[in-house]
Structure formats: C-alpha cells, structure tokens
Amino acid sequence: MKKHQEEINSRGFTVINGIYTAEETDKIAKTIDAANADRSNFRKSEDLFAIRQFLKEIPEVKDLIFTATLKKVIHQLFRNDYFLAKSIYFDKPENSNWFVAYHQDLTISVDRKAEIAGFGPYTNKHNQFAVQPPLNILENNFTIRIHLDDTNEENGALKVIPDSHSKGIYRPENIDWATETEVSCNVKCGGVMIMKPLLLHSSSRTTNSKKRRVIHLEFSNMTLPKALQWPEYMAI
C-alpha cells in the first residue's frame, strides 16, 4: 500500500489489480443488468449507458462493491473519515464512438443551489445540482474506478497526465506537450484505478470491439457549508 500511496501523492493516480474476484465482478454485473432501466437517472444511447446516483438507484449492489478488501484499501490509503460523495456507472459498448477530451473533475454533487462565496458556477442536469467548490475540497477528494472488464487504450482506458493534479486548475488548452507525458491507465477486470479529481484525464473511442464497464465512486472528508449537503452521502 505504501507504493500506491506514494503514486497517488506524486502522480495523482495508481492502479491496483485483483481487488475483486471473477465471481464478485460477475455478481455485480448481473445485479446491474437486472435493474429496471426506465428510470430518469438511467441514460442510454448507442455510445454509452450510464446510471447517475448509481448506489441510490441500485442499493442492492452496495454490499457487493464495498467488500472487506475494498474497505481495507480505502482505510490504508486514506484517513478513516472519508465517505462516499458520488456514484456513477458507465457502460461503454463494444462499438462506441464516445470519447472524452482532456479535463479535470472540477465539480461536486450537491442537493441545491445556494449563493455561497467560493462555490460556483452551478449546473442542474436532470434535477441534479453540481457546483465547482473551493480548490481545497477538490484537492482532498479522491475517486475509485472499479473495472468490470479488462481495459486498455483500445477500449477506453483513461489516459492521464501524471502530476497534473498538483498544478491547481489546469486548463486543457494550456497543456505543454513538450514537457508533459501521457500514460494509459490499463486495468484488469476486478481491478481499480484510484485518482485525484484534479488529474487531467481523457478517454478515447473504442477500437477493439470490447466493452468497458466502470463504476465511478467519489469520496470526500470535507464538511460543506450549512446551506449545502452531499446528496449521496454514505459512510464507509
């Protein structure tokens, strides 16, 4: 764990394979497939199937995800005061042309819009509010991406710029490719990628006709102003 902790601090990310067995990932996938996909938080197109507020929409998957192994990893790499702040499920089909350009994750989910110094701008998509918070909140948060398929640069593995998380707000148009390097975060089925929200990352189109299913979980240990709440708060 010391090696992974050092990588998160210095590079902004780390990959840990073997967190889930094949049986465990299969149970997770089957539980998701059995859910009613007609609800408003389910978004489906030819290029992407996504579930917002994933753990609220499919609560029966919580115990399958938060195994003793995952909890041990979280508690060894981070302090014990972290909680779940946001959850999304992404299913990138075999022939998806969906891609995401380089960006940082600069917003958090909140329960409403409130005029508070340091918070803004707000967005409201599908009755879900998001806001850009003060930088210290983003610097403290972390994300775990659980992979239900083998993932590499040919089916949408994240490409990242190591150490970009340490440079504050880093606009993609300001990337200096003469000094920056790009790394593909390949992850085996049952493995996880852990990253900082300020890490610049992107995802390419699928070229190998293999799907990529990922559970995206964001964690925080920060207290929001009284006017705001974490809408998906869940203790670990």
NUMI-793432 format. One record per residue (C-alpha): x, y, z. Coordinates in Angstrom, 1 decimal, always signed. Layout:
REM residues N
REC       c1       c2       c3
REC        X        Y        Z
...
***
This chain:
REM residues 236
REC       c1       c2       c3
REC     +0.0     +0.0     +0.0
REC     +2.9     +2.4     +0.6
REC     +3.9     +2.2     -3.1
REC     +0.3     +3.0     -4.1
REC     +0.0     +5.9     -1.6
REC     +3.3     +7.4     -3.0
REC     +1.9     +7.1     -6.5
REC     -1.3     +8.9     -5.6
REC     +0.6    +11.7     -4.0
REC     +3.3    +12.1     -6.6
REC     +1.5    +11.1     -9.9
REC     -2.2    +11.7     -8.9
REC     -3.2     +8.1     -9.6
REC     -2.5     +4.4     -9.1
REC     -3.8     +1.1    -10.4
REC     -4.4     -1.9     -8.1
REC     -5.5     -5.1     -9.8
REC     -7.1     -8.2     -8.1
REC     -9.4     -6.3     -5.7
REC    -12.4     -8.4     -6.9
REC    -12.6    -12.0     -8.0
REC    -14.2    -13.0    -11.3
REC    -17.2    -14.3     -9.3
REC    -17.5    -11.0     -7.5
REC    -17.4     -8.9    -10.7
REC    -19.9    -11.2    -12.3
REC    -22.3    -10.8     -9.4
REC    -22.0     -7.0     -9.6
REC    -22.6     -7.0    -13.4
REC    -25.7     -9.3    -13.1
REC    -27.2     -7.2    -10.3
REC    -26.8     -4.1    -12.6
REC    -28.3     -5.9    -15.6
REC    -31.3     -7.0    -13.6
REC    -32.2     -3.4    -12.6
REC    -35.2     -1.5    -14.2
REC    -33.5     +0.8    -16.8
REC    -36.6     +3.0    -17.3
REC    -35.8     +5.5    -14.5
REC    -34.7     +9.1    -15.2
REC    -31.2     +8.5    -13.8
REC    -30.6     +5.9    -16.5
REC    -29.1     +7.3    -19.7
REC    -28.9     +5.0    -22.7
REC    -27.6     +5.6    -26.2
REC    -25.7     +3.7    -28.9
REC    -22.4     +5.0    -27.4
REC    -23.0     +5.0    -23.7
REC    -25.2     +3.6    -20.9
REC    -24.8     +5.5    -17.6
REC    -26.6     +5.4    -14.3
REC    -26.4     +8.6    -12.2
REC    -26.7     +8.3     -8.4
REC    -25.8     +4.7     -9.0
REC    -25.8     +3.4     -5.4
REC    -29.2     +5.1     -4.7
REC    -30.7     +3.6     -7.9
REC    -29.4     +0.1     -7.3
REC    -28.8     -0.2     -3.5
REC    -28.6     -4.0     -3.6
REC    -25.2     -3.6     -5.2
REC    -23.6     -1.8     -2.2
REC    -22.5     -4.8     -0.3
REC    -21.1     -6.4     -3.4
REC    -19.0     -3.3     -4.1
REC    -17.9     -2.4     -0.5
REC    -16.1     -5.7     +0.3
REC    -13.7     -6.1     +3.1
REC    -10.9     -5.9     +0.5
REC    -12.0     -2.5     -0.9
REC    -12.6     -1.1     +2.6
REC     -9.2     -2.2     +3.7
REC     -7.6     -0.4     +0.6
REC     -9.5     +2.8     +1.3
REC     -8.6     +2.9     +5.0
REC     -5.0     +2.1     +4.4
REC     -4.5     +4.7     +1.7
REC     -6.7     +7.5     +3.2
REC     -7.9     +8.6     +6.6
REC    -10.9     +6.9     +8.2
REC    -13.1    +10.0     +8.0
REC    -13.8     +9.7     +4.2
REC    -17.3     +9.0     +2.9
REC    -18.9     +8.3     -0.4
REC    -20.0    +11.6     -2.1
REC    -21.0    +10.5     -5.6
REC    -21.5     +7.3     -7.7
REC    -21.9     +6.7    -11.4
REC    -22.0     +3.6    -13.6
REC    -20.6     +3.8    -17.1
REC    -21.1     +1.1    -19.7
REC    -19.2     +1.8    -22.9
REC    -20.4     -0.6    -25.6
REC    -18.2     -2.6    -27.9
REC    -18.5     -0.3    -30.9
REC    -18.8     +3.0    -29.1
REC    -17.6     +6.2    -30.7
REC    -18.0     +8.1    -27.4
REC    -14.8     +9.8    -26.3
REC    -13.9    +12.4    -23.7
REC    -11.3    +15.1    -24.2
REC     -8.7    +16.0    -21.5
REC    -10.3    +17.6    -18.5
REC    -10.2    +17.8    -14.7
REC    -13.2    +16.8    -12.5
REC    -13.9    +20.3    -11.1
REC    -17.4    +19.9     -9.7
REC    -19.1    +18.0     -6.8
REC    -22.7    +16.9     -6.5
REC    -24.8    +19.0     -4.0
REC    -28.5    +18.9     -3.1
REC    -29.4    +22.5     -4.1
REC    -28.1    +25.9     -5.4
REC    -27.1    +28.3     -2.7
REC    -25.2    +31.6     -3.1
REC    -22.0    +30.9     -1.1
REC    -18.7    +32.6     -1.6
REC    -16.2    +30.3     -3.3
REC    -18.9    +28.0     -4.7
REC    -19.9    +28.4     -8.4
REC    -20.8    +28.2    -11.1
REC    -23.7    +25.7    -10.6
REC    -25.3    +23.3    -13.1
REC    -28.6    +21.5    -12.9
REC    -28.9    +18.4    -15.2
REC    -31.8    +16.0    -14.7
REC    -32.7    +17.7    -11.4
REC    -29.2    +17.1    -10.0
REC    -27.1    +20.0     -8.9
REC    -23.4    +20.3     -9.3
REC    -21.0    +23.1     -8.4
REC    -17.4    +24.0     -8.6
REC    -16.2    +24.2     -4.9
REC    -13.1    +25.8     -3.4
REC     -9.9    +24.2     -4.5
REC     -9.1    +22.7     -1.1
REC    -12.2    +20.4     -1.4
REC    -11.1    +19.1     -4.8
REC     -7.5    +18.6     -3.5
REC     -8.7    +16.5     -0.6
REC    -11.2    +14.3     -2.6
REC    -10.3    +11.1     -4.4
REC    -12.0     +8.8     -6.9
REC    -12.1     +5.0     -7.2
REC    -12.9     +3.5    -10.6
REC    -13.9     -0.2    -10.4
REC    -13.4     -2.1    -13.7
REC    -15.7     -4.9    -14.6
REC    -13.8     -5.6    -17.9
REC    -10.2     -5.7    -19.0
REC     -9.5     -2.2    -20.1
REC     -6.7     -0.7    -22.2
REC     -6.1     +2.1    -24.6
REC     -8.2     +0.3    -27.3
REC    -11.5     +0.3    -25.3
REC    -11.4     +3.5    -23.4
REC     -8.9     +3.2    -20.6
REC     -8.3     +6.6    -19.1
REC     -5.3     +8.5    -20.4
REC     -3.8    +10.8    -17.9
REC     -1.0    +13.4    -17.4
REC     +0.9    +12.4    -14.3
REC     +1.3    +15.0    -11.6
REC     -1.2    +17.4    -13.3
REC     -3.2    +17.2    -10.1
REC     -0.6    +19.2     -8.2
REC     -1.0    +22.3    -10.5
REC     -4.3    +23.6     -9.4
REC     -6.8    +24.5    -12.2
REC     -5.0    +23.3    -15.3
REC     -6.9    +24.1    -18.5
REC     -6.5    +21.6    -21.3
REC     -5.7    +24.3    -23.8
REC     -2.6    +25.1    -21.7
REC     -1.1    +21.6    -21.8
REC     +2.5    +21.9    -22.8
REC     +3.2    +18.6    -24.6
REC     +6.9    +19.5    -24.8
REC     +7.1    +18.8    -21.1
REC     +4.1    +16.7    -20.2
REC     +3.7    +13.0    -20.8
REC     +0.6    +10.8    -21.4
REC     +0.0     +7.5    -19.7
REC     -2.7     +4.9    -20.4
REC     -4.2     +3.5    -17.2
REC     -4.8     -0.1    -18.2
REC     -6.7     -2.1    -15.6
REC     -7.7     -5.7    -15.4
REC    -11.2     -6.9    -14.7
REC    -11.7     -6.8    -11.0
REC     -9.0     -4.1    -10.6
REC     -9.4     -0.5     -9.6
REC     -7.9     +2.8    -10.6
REC     -7.6     +5.4     -7.8
REC     -7.2     +9.1     -8.9
REC     -7.3    +12.7     -7.7
REC    -10.1    +14.8     -9.3
REC     -7.6    +17.4    -10.4
REC     -5.7    +14.9    -12.5
REC     -6.1    +15.7    -16.2
REC     -7.6    +12.7    -17.9
REC     -9.3    +11.7    -21.1
REC    -10.8     +8.6    -22.8
REC    -10.7     +7.5    -26.4
REC    -13.1     +5.8    -28.8
REC    -13.3     +2.0    -28.7
REC    -11.3     +0.3    -31.4
REC    -11.1     -3.3    -30.3
REC    -14.8     -4.2    -30.2
REC    -14.7     -4.9    -26.4
REC    -16.9     -3.2    -23.9
REC    -15.8     -1.2    -20.9
REC    -17.9     -1.2    -17.7
REC    -16.7     +1.0    -14.9
REC    -18.2     +2.0    -11.5
REC    -17.0     +5.5    -10.6
REC    -17.1     +6.4     -6.9
REC    -16.1     +9.8     -5.5
REC    -15.1    +10.2     -1.8
REC    -14.6    +13.2     +0.4
REC    -13.9    +14.1     +4.0
REC    -14.9    +17.7     +3.7
REC    -17.8    +19.5     +5.5
REC    -19.9    +21.6     +3.2
REC    -21.5    +25.0     +4.3
REC    -24.8    +24.5     +6.2
REC    -26.8    +25.5     +3.1
REC    -25.5    +22.6     +1.1
REC    -25.4    +18.8     +1.6
REC    -23.8    +15.8     -0.1
REC    -26.9    +14.2     -1.8
REC    -25.3    +10.7     -2.0
REC    -23.6    +10.7     +1.4
REC    -22.8     +7.2     +2.6
REC    -20.4     +6.3     +5.4
REC    -17.9     +3.6     +4.6
***
